Amino acid sequence: MTARSRAIDSPQTGPHDDLARRVDRALAHPLRKPFAAHTREAFAEASDWLGGRGAAPLILDAGCGVGLSSRRLAERFPDASVIGVDRSADRLSRDHGRLPDNALLVRADLVDLWRLALDAGWRPQRHYLLYPNPYPKATHLKMRWQGHPVLPAILALGGRLELRSNWRIYVEEFALAVTRATGVAAAAEPYAPGPECLTPFEQKYHASGQALWRLVVELPHAPELVPTGRG
């Protein structure tokens, strides 16, 4: 029997009141945090691997966990180069069989890797954020990607950005942040996974009967971000 998972429990009943201010602040004050040495090394490894893949389009699986999503994406898109990124060496070390030749898993800090990727001119064709930590406490908005200073770098990478979550408010917030920062219309929509879920979390939530939500938006590479200082 599949264990049921609990739905997100949060005092928030809608998008956070401070979201717009956080987005504007991220646009006005680019993140200057020094890059971690291990992420620089991981990025160099990934760049070398990507360079050997020729003109294959890049798929970035950000926060890939145990790497099952990266494997499945590599199988679905055999002509692409799939790079899965997670900060946990333990998760990435789980044995899920041979990694497809068109996939690479790297241990790195996403905040650093996104900025390194942008500086290096990476242009993912597809960019996945699958079931990120929701940080459901209202005081943790700044820890959600839509409220984090790295948001402009995420959006500037461009491509087909897809976010999935079992918390509707998280997806709604991210959609509002995308539109505020780029002017590109974005919206949360209910989502029913196909016969093969991309991640273990997706499988667990779906099996528990939870509603799943996603956002899919086509972003230009290095978009002109909307100026800050609006009312």
Backbone bond lengths (Angstrom), bond angles and torsions (degrees), N, CA, C in turn:
res aa  C-N    CA-C-N  psi(-1)  N-CA   C-N-CA  omega(-1)  CA-C   N-CA-C  phi
1 M - - - 1.466 - - 1.533 108.78 -
2 T 1.341 116.23 136.68 1.450 120.47 179.44 1.523 110.50 -80.19
3 A 1.343 116.79 127.89 1.455 120.34 179.52 1.525 110.13 -66.90
4 R 1.327 115.72 137.31 1.463 119.58 179.01 1.528 109.07 -79.69
5 S 1.315 115.53 142.86 1.454 120.39 178.54 1.522 109.68 -105.47
6 R 1.308 115.10 147.85 1.455 119.91 -178.36 1.520 110.97 -79.16
7 A 1.323 116.31 144.51 1.459 121.19 175.41 1.524 109.37 -72.79
8 I 1.320 116.34 163.17 1.463 121.40 178.78 1.527 109.99 -63.71
9 D 1.315 115.66 130.92 1.458 121.74 177.38 1.524 107.97 -110.89
10 S 1.330 116.94 114.93 1.461 121.20 -176.37 1.518 110.07 -145.66
11 P 1.336 116.44 146.29 1.464 118.89 175.43 1.525 112.58 -72.16
12 Q 1.324 117.37 -13.60 1.460 120.40 179.59 1.525 110.55 -73.09
13 T 1.313 115.67 136.71 1.461 121.01 176.70 1.524 111.82 -111.59
14 G 1.325 116.24 -2.83 1.455 122.21 179.24 1.514 108.78 -165.35
15 P 1.345 117.89 -179.11 1.463 120.84 179.63 1.523 111.56 -54.42
16 H 1.312 115.85 145.36 1.464 122.72 -175.38 1.526 110.83 -63.76
17 D 1.339 115.67 137.25 1.466 120.99 -179.65 1.524 112.81 -62.85
18 D 1.326 117.20 -24.24 1.468 121.06 -175.60 1.529 112.96 -94.87
19 L 1.335 117.18 5.43 1.463 119.91 -174.88 1.528 112.74 -61.04
20 A 1.313 117.44 -47.99 1.468 120.27 -177.20 1.524 111.16 -59.45
21 R 1.323 116.62 -41.43 1.465 119.24 179.76 1.519 110.80 -64.94
22 R 1.326 116.80 -40.10 1.459 119.73 179.91 1.533 111.22 -64.81
23 V 1.331 116.92 -41.07 1.466 120.52 178.59 1.525 110.40 -64.19
24 D 1.323 116.57 -46.02 1.467 120.01 179.96 1.524 111.15 -61.83
25 R 1.311 116.47 -38.57 1.462 119.99 179.48 1.528 110.31 -65.68
26 A 1.323 117.38 -40.60 1.464 120.54 178.78 1.525 111.15 -63.78
27 L 1.317 117.37 -36.91 1.463 121.43 178.24 1.523 111.60 -69.59
28 A 1.321 116.43 -37.74 1.469 120.63 -175.85 1.520 112.73 -79.93
29 H 1.330 116.74 -25.60 1.473 120.39 -174.60 1.528 109.89 -129.53
30 P 1.333 117.78 86.27 1.475 120.88 -179.48 1.519 111.64 -55.34
31 L 1.307 114.82 142.42 1.457 121.31 -178.52 1.524 110.88 -67.07
32 R 1.330 116.84 130.29 1.468 122.24 -177.35 1.515 112.62 -118.13
33 K 1.307 117.90 13.89 1.466 121.09 -177.81 1.522 110.36 -57.59
34 P 1.338 118.40 133.43 1.474 120.21 177.46 1.526 111.28 -59.57
35 F 1.315 116.08 147.28 1.453 121.03 179.82 1.532 110.49 -77.91
36 A 1.322 116.42 137.10 1.458 121.20 176.35 1.528 109.37 -69.50
37 A 1.332 116.03 141.33 1.466 120.56 -177.43 1.522 111.65 -59.49
38 H 1.349 117.15 -42.46 1.470 118.63 -177.64 1.520 111.66 -65.65
39 T 1.347 117.46 -30.11 1.464 119.31 178.34 1.526 110.64 -75.09
40 R 1.320 117.24 -37.11 1.472 119.83 174.12 1.528 110.17 -57.78
41 E 1.333 116.67 -44.62 1.467 121.11 -179.92 1.530 110.90 -65.07
42 A 1.317 116.28 -43.37 1.461 120.36 179.65 1.520 110.87 -64.81
43 F 1.327 116.01 -39.01 1.457 119.21 -179.95 1.532 110.84 -67.36
44 A 1.317 116.79 -38.42 1.466 120.12 177.18 1.529 110.22 -62.48
45 E 1.344 116.23 -41.50 1.463 120.57 177.61 1.527 110.55 -61.75
46 A 1.332 115.48 -45.88 1.458 119.90 -178.76 1.531 110.92 -65.61
47 S 1.316 117.24 -38.10 1.466 120.99 179.51 1.521 110.99 -64.73
48 D 1.328 116.54 -41.50 1.466 120.36 178.09 1.526 110.45 -62.99
49 W 1.327 115.64 -44.81 1.465 119.88 179.39 1.522 110.64 -62.66
50 L 1.332 116.52 -43.55 1.452 121.17 -178.88 1.530 110.76 -65.33
51 G 1.325 115.87 -38.06 1.457 119.77 178.62 1.517 112.62 -61.93
52 G 1.317 116.73 -29.88 1.459 120.96 178.86 1.515 113.66 -82.39
53 R 1.320 116.42 -2.07 1.464 120.70 -177.70 1.523 112.75 -95.51
54 G 1.328 116.93 2.21 1.452 120.02 177.82 1.517 112.37 68.35
55 A 1.328 115.67 -135.78 1.463 121.23 -174.42 1.527 112.54 -94.02
56 A 1.316 118.14 13.75 1.467 120.16 -179.52 1.525 110.22 -60.44
57 P 1.326 118.62 132.24 1.466 120.41 179.68 1.524 111.24 -63.36
58 L 1.329 115.20 148.35 1.462 121.88 -177.51 1.520 111.08 -93.25
59 I 1.322 115.72 133.71 1.462 122.63 169.39 1.525 106.69 -117.56
60 L 1.326 116.75 124.51 1.459 122.19 -179.32 1.521 108.78 -107.12
61 D 1.327 115.63 121.54 1.464 122.99 179.53 1.528 107.06 -107.33
62 A 1.318 115.86 92.09 1.459 122.23 -170.77 1.528 111.41 -86.92
63 G 1.350 115.82 118.19 1.451 120.48 -175.92 1.513 109.73 79.34
64 C 1.333 116.05 53.42 1.468 121.67 -170.20 1.518 113.80 -78.59
65 G 1.330 118.69 -5.97 1.462 120.43 178.49 1.514 112.20 63.41
66 V 1.319 116.79 -122.92 1.461 121.25 -177.94 1.523 112.54 -81.78
67 G 1.314 117.20 -1.07 1.457 121.02 174.16 1.512 116.06 89.84
68 L 1.338 118.82 3.38 1.459 119.64 179.18 1.523 111.48 -64.50
69 S 1.321 116.67 -38.96 1.464 119.62 179.10 1.523 111.13 -62.32
70 S 1.330 116.95 -40.32 1.465 120.37 179.15 1.526 110.54 -63.71
71 R 1.331 116.47 -41.36 1.463 120.29 177.46 1.526 111.13 -61.58
72 R 1.315 115.76 -44.96 1.459 119.83 -177.55 1.523 111.91 -69.23
73 L 1.314 116.24 -36.85 1.469 119.06 176.14 1.527 110.70 -66.12
74 A 1.329 116.89 -38.88 1.465 120.64 178.58 1.525 110.50 -63.49
75 E 1.322 116.72 -35.34 1.463 120.53 178.51 1.526 111.27 -73.38
76 R 1.315 116.96 -36.32 1.467 120.58 179.71 1.523 111.74 -72.98
77 F 1.319 116.21 -31.63 1.467 120.89 -177.55 1.530 109.13 -124.26
78 P 1.335 117.11 74.14 1.467 120.72 -174.11 1.520 114.64 -64.78
79 D 1.327 118.06 -19.79 1.462 120.50 -179.77 1.523 112.53 -91.14
80 A 1.329 117.09 1.15 1.464 121.50 -178.80 1.520 110.94 -101.81
81 S 1.324 116.04 164.29 1.461 123.19 171.64 1.523 107.41 -104.39
82 V 1.322 117.19 116.78 1.467 122.32 -175.85 1.523 109.38 -105.29
83 I 1.325 116.09 122.37 1.459 121.24 176.42 1.527 108.23 -115.09
84 G 1.327 115.58 116.99 1.452 121.44 175.81 1.520 109.70 -98.65
85 V 1.318 116.02 134.71 1.462 121.75 -175.73 1.521 109.98 -125.54
86 D 1.318 116.60 131.10 1.454 121.19 174.22 1.529 107.91 -148.40
87 R 1.319 116.57 153.88 1.471 119.96 -177.85 1.521 113.00 -87.67
88 S 1.347 116.88 -10.48 1.459 120.70 -174.49 1.522 111.72 -99.64
89 A 1.327 116.69 116.14 1.458 120.92 175.46 1.529 110.48 -65.24
90 D 1.327 116.91 -34.65 1.457 120.32 -179.98 1.525 111.04 -63.88
91 R 1.315 117.64 -46.32 1.470 119.81 179.54 1.523 110.71 -62.80
92 L 1.323 116.53 -43.80 1.459 120.04 -176.95 1.526 112.62 -68.59
93 S 1.330 116.89 -20.45 1.473 120.39 -177.55 1.527 112.88 -85.11
94 R 1.329 118.71 -6.29 1.468 120.63 -178.75 1.528 109.79 -61.94
95 D 1.306 115.57 139.14 1.464 121.03 -176.79 1.527 110.43 -85.52
96 H 1.323 115.40 108.36 1.461 121.12 176.06 1.528 110.60 -122.33
97 G 1.308 115.29 28.48 1.449 119.04 177.76 1.521 111.86 89.60
98 R 1.304 114.69 -179.70 1.457 121.92 -176.37 1.529 110.73 -64.45
99 L 1.325 115.51 135.24 1.457 121.19 176.95 1.527 109.02 -78.05
100 P 1.331 118.54 133.57 1.464 119.62 177.11 1.537 111.47 -56.47
101 D 1.325 115.59 151.17 1.462 120.20 -177.55 1.522 112.73 -61.97
102 N 1.322 117.16 -24.28 1.465 120.24 -178.17 1.523 112.60 -95.74
103 A 1.336 116.97 19.96 1.463 121.14 179.07 1.525 110.78 -129.58
104 L 1.322 115.24 149.13 1.462 122.66 177.22 1.519 107.98 -140.05
105 L 1.341 116.74 135.19 1.460 121.67 174.85 1.515 108.69 -109.34
106 V 1.326 117.04 132.51 1.463 120.89 179.86 1.520 110.13 -131.58
107 R 1.323 114.72 141.97 1.468 120.77 174.32 1.519 108.38 -90.95
108 A 1.320 116.22 119.23 1.465 120.41 -176.79 1.516 110.07 -160.87
109 D 1.313 115.23 159.22 1.459 122.81 172.15 1.528 106.79 -81.02
110 L 1.318 117.41 118.70 1.459 120.41 -176.71 1.524 112.71 -60.21
111 V 1.327 117.34 -37.78 1.461 120.08 -179.37 1.529 110.39 -58.32
112 D 1.322 116.36 -40.71 1.462 120.42 178.52 1.527 111.48 -76.30
113 L 1.329 116.62 -43.26 1.460 118.85 -175.19 1.520 111.60 -65.08
114 W 1.315 118.52 -40.51 1.462 120.23 177.57 1.528 111.01 -57.46
115 R 1.334 116.89 -43.61 1.462 119.63 -178.56 1.523 111.39 -70.32
116 L 1.324 117.28 -38.54 1.465 120.32 176.26 1.528 110.44 -64.11
117 A 1.323 116.26 -40.50 1.464 120.31 179.28 1.527 111.38 -63.43
118 L 1.317 115.94 -41.64 1.459 119.72 178.99 1.522 110.70 -64.92
119 D 1.326 117.19 -44.50 1.470 121.24 179.45 1.529 111.42 -62.79
120 A 1.343 116.02 -33.06 1.461 120.15 -177.38 1.529 112.90 -85.15
121 G 1.315 116.67 -3.87 1.459 119.70 178.17 1.511 115.20 83.66
122 W 1.333 117.56 20.25 1.460 119.13 175.17 1.523 108.95 -62.70
123 R 1.326 115.93 139.28 1.457 121.05 -179.87 1.528 109.41 -133.24
124 P 1.326 117.34 80.50 1.461 118.88 -178.52 1.520 112.41 -61.71
125 Q 1.319 115.32 136.31 1.461 119.60 173.85 1.522 109.82 -73.36
126 R 1.344 115.23 -37.44 1.459 122.34 176.49 1.522 108.81 -132.80
127 H 1.313 116.03 143.33 1.463 122.27 -176.13 1.528 106.47 -138.29
128 Y 1.322 116.39 116.64 1.468 121.08 -175.54 1.530 111.32 -109.48
129 L 1.331 115.21 136.28 1.465 124.12 169.76 1.524 105.84 -124.21
130 L 1.314 116.37 93.13 1.453 121.46 -171.28 1.528 111.51 -101.57
131 Y 1.308 115.54 109.86 1.462 123.37 175.78 1.526 112.76 54.71
132 P 1.346 116.17 57.20 1.466 118.40 175.71 1.521 110.45 -65.69
133 N 1.340 115.50 158.34 1.468 120.35 176.15 1.530 108.36 -54.36
134 P 1.335 118.49 122.15 1.473 119.64 -175.29 1.516 114.95 -74.45
135 Y 1.331 117.72 -18.47 1.466 120.07 -175.44 1.532 109.16 40.87
136 P 1.330 117.69 69.34 1.470 120.69 -168.93 1.524 116.44 -73.32
137 K 1.335 117.51 -14.17 1.460 117.40 176.89 1.530 109.61 -68.56
138 A 1.305 116.33 137.61 1.462 120.40 -177.80 1.525 111.99 -58.95
139 T 1.317 116.90 -30.14 1.464 120.77 -179.02 1.531 112.18 -73.20
140 H 1.314 117.78 -8.36 1.458 121.95 -176.87 1.525 113.41 -101.68
141 L 1.322 117.93 17.84 1.463 120.61 179.66 1.523 111.85 -52.35
142 K 1.325 117.28 -41.31 1.463 120.96 -176.25 1.528 112.51 -65.81
143 M 1.347 117.22 -12.90 1.457 121.05 178.99 1.530 112.00 -93.36
144 R 1.323 117.52 -14.41 1.462 121.45 174.20 1.530 107.77 -78.24
145 W 1.317 118.70 148.17 1.468 120.10 -175.19 1.518 112.21 -60.10
146 Q 1.324 118.83 -32.82 1.465 120.25 -179.49 1.528 112.23 -71.81
147 G 1.334 117.55 -19.32 1.455 120.59 179.31 1.513 112.78 -108.42
148 H 1.331 117.14 5.76 1.466 122.43 -175.43 1.530 110.53 -92.31
149 P 1.334 118.13 148.51 1.466 120.43 178.40 1.530 114.69 -60.99
150 V 1.336 117.95 -16.73 1.469 120.38 -179.28 1.531 112.25 -80.92
151 L 1.322 118.60 -6.49 1.460 120.88 -176.30 1.533 113.70 -50.17
152 P 1.339 120.45 -46.78 1.469 119.06 -179.63 1.524 113.75 -57.11
153 A 1.331 117.80 -35.65 1.463 120.58 178.64 1.528 110.47 -68.21
154 I 1.326 117.41 -40.66 1.465 120.66 177.31 1.522 110.32 -56.88
155 L 1.331 115.47 -48.09 1.456 120.13 -175.99 1.522 112.25 -71.60
156 A 1.329 116.76 -34.25 1.464 120.37 -177.52 1.523 112.72 -69.76
157 L 1.334 118.03 -20.24 1.463 120.21 176.19 1.522 111.27 -64.51
158 G 1.335 116.53 -26.04 1.450 121.11 175.25 1.515 114.02 73.07
159 G 1.344 115.73 -165.00 1.449 121.71 179.76 1.527 112.80 85.50
160 R 1.300 115.09 -169.78 1.465 121.59 179.70 1.523 107.87 -87.53
161 L 1.305 114.95 103.08 1.464 121.36 -177.33 1.523 108.88 -93.36
162 E 1.337 115.59 126.30 1.463 120.25 178.99 1.519 109.97 -127.51
163 L 1.317 115.29 123.95 1.465 123.41 176.96 1.521 108.08 -114.57
164 R 1.329 116.39 134.99 1.464 120.83 174.57 1.521 109.57 -127.97
165 S 1.327 115.23 144.36 1.465 120.45 -179.93 1.526 109.17 -158.58
166 N 1.319 115.62 158.10 1.465 120.22 171.76 1.522 111.51 -95.48
167 W 1.342 115.97 9.38 1.468 120.53 176.78 1.522 108.34 -117.54
168 R 1.304 116.62 108.78 1.469 121.62 -176.58 1.518 112.24 -56.07
169 I 1.322 117.22 -40.99 1.462 120.54 -176.32 1.525 111.27 -62.43
170 Y 1.327 117.20 -37.03 1.472 119.82 178.93 1.532 110.03 -59.91
171 V 1.319 116.85 -45.64 1.460 120.81 -178.41 1.523 110.71 -68.84
172 E 1.335 116.88 -39.10 1.462 119.93 177.67 1.528 110.95 -62.80
173 E 1.326 116.47 -42.90 1.461 119.82 177.36 1.518 111.30 -60.90
174 F 1.324 116.29 -44.90 1.458 119.57 -178.58 1.524 110.37 -62.64
175 A 1.312 117.46 -40.08 1.461 121.39 177.88 1.530 110.93 -61.33
176 L 1.317 116.45 -44.68 1.468 120.24 178.29 1.532 110.67 -62.30
177 A 1.328 116.36 -39.56 1.462 120.35 -179.97 1.525 111.09 -66.26
178 V 1.328 117.27 -41.31 1.471 121.03 178.04 1.519 110.38 -59.29
179 T 1.323 116.12 -48.62 1.462 119.85 -177.44 1.522 111.53 -66.42
180 R 1.312 117.77 -40.24 1.459 120.27 179.86 1.523 111.62 -65.71
181 A 1.322 116.51 -38.68 1.462 120.29 -176.29 1.521 113.41 -80.28
182 T 1.333 117.45 -33.28 1.463 120.43 -172.26 1.515 114.86 -117.56
183 G 1.331 117.28 -19.33 1.452 120.33 -173.99 1.515 113.09 82.61
184 V 1.335 117.38 -2.25 1.465 121.69 179.88 1.530 109.24 -84.31
185 A 1.328 116.33 128.71 1.461 120.09 -179.39 1.525 110.56 -65.43
186 A 1.317 116.13 136.01 1.462 121.78 179.32 1.522 108.17 -147.13
187 A 1.326 116.56 148.94 1.460 120.07 -178.50 1.516 110.24 -152.59
188 A 1.326 115.33 150.62 1.460 121.59 174.54 1.524 108.90 -78.48
189 E 1.332 116.22 145.40 1.454 120.31 177.44 1.515 109.02 -142.21
190 P 1.338 117.41 147.66 1.467 119.67 175.66 1.519 109.57 -65.88
191 Y 1.320 115.56 149.05 1.453 119.89 -173.52 1.522 110.19 -139.17
192 A 1.321 116.01 132.79 1.460 121.55 175.20 1.523 108.16 -116.22
193 P 1.332 118.66 114.73 1.465 120.16 -178.76 1.516 111.39 -66.24
194 G 1.324 115.30 156.38 1.449 120.91 178.27 1.518 111.56 -75.03
195 P 1.311 117.38 -162.30 1.467 120.25 -177.30 1.521 113.64 -64.44
196 E 1.328 117.93 -24.77 1.458 120.70 178.65 1.530 109.38 -120.27
197 C 1.325 116.52 110.24 1.456 120.70 178.14 1.530 109.30 -69.31
198 L 1.313 116.17 150.75 1.457 119.43 -177.30 1.518 113.08 -77.27
199 T 1.327 117.97 -34.17 1.460 120.27 -176.24 1.528 111.03 -129.09
200 P 1.335 117.02 158.85 1.475 119.38 174.72 1.525 112.89 -59.01
201 F 1.341 116.84 -35.67 1.466 119.24 177.90 1.523 110.31 -64.31
202 E 1.325 116.57 -43.77 1.464 119.94 179.28 1.519 110.38 -60.00
203 Q 1.327 116.94 -42.49 1.456 121.41 178.49 1.527 110.80 -61.51
204 K 1.337 115.84 -44.94 1.463 120.62 -178.04 1.528 111.48 -64.82
205 Y 1.337 116.01 -47.02 1.462 119.34 -178.50 1.528 110.86 -65.81
206 H 1.319 116.42 -41.58 1.467 120.45 -179.28 1.527 110.57 -64.78
207 A 1.338 116.38 -42.90 1.458 120.60 179.62 1.533 111.60 -65.09
208 S 1.325 116.50 -26.68 1.459 121.23 179.79 1.522 112.35 -83.75
209 G 1.318 116.40 -3.39 1.460 119.59 178.51 1.515 114.13 81.93
210 Q 1.339 117.23 13.70 1.456 119.49 178.70 1.524 111.15 -74.52
211 A 1.326 116.25 148.09 1.464 121.02 173.10 1.519 108.42 -72.27
212 L 1.316 116.21 135.07 1.460 122.13 177.86 1.529 108.60 -110.95
213 W 1.339 114.46 147.20 1.462 120.36 -175.76 1.521 109.57 -130.91
214 R 1.324 115.69 151.37 1.450 119.28 176.62 1.517 111.20 -147.13
215 L 1.297 114.67 162.51 1.464 124.22 172.14 1.518 106.49 -129.18
216 V 1.318 117.37 132.18 1.458 122.44 174.12 1.517 107.19 -128.24
217 V 1.334 116.34 123.10 1.459 120.09 -178.27 1.514 109.81 -141.47
218 E 1.321 116.15 138.06 1.460 122.09 176.44 1.525 108.10 -92.45
219 L 1.318 115.86 117.15 1.460 121.11 -177.93 1.524 110.04 -111.59
220 P 1.325 116.93 138.76 1.470 118.35 173.78 1.512 109.64 -69.25
221 H 1.322 117.11 152.13 1.454 119.97 175.65 1.521 108.78 -69.93
222 A 1.336 116.59 133.62 1.458 123.16 -178.00 1.523 110.84 49.40
223 P 1.351 117.74 59.13 1.475 120.21 -178.39 1.517 111.04 -66.49
224 E 1.324 114.96 156.90 1.466 119.46 174.38 1.525 106.99 -78.06
225 L 1.322 115.77 109.69 1.454 118.82 -177.23 1.519 110.36 -74.55
226 V 1.315 115.18 145.78 1.452 121.68 -176.30 1.524 109.44 -65.25
227 P 1.346 117.93 133.53 1.467 119.67 179.08 1.525 111.27 -59.80
228 T 1.319 115.02 151.07 1.462 119.85 178.81 1.525 110.44 -89.43
229 G 1.335 114.82 -179.00 1.447 119.94 176.76 1.513 113.10 90.34
230 R 1.330 116.58 16.71 1.456 118.96 179.26 1.512 110.54 -84.35
231 G 1.294 115.02 162.06 1.451 119.69 177.54 1.501 111.98 -83.06
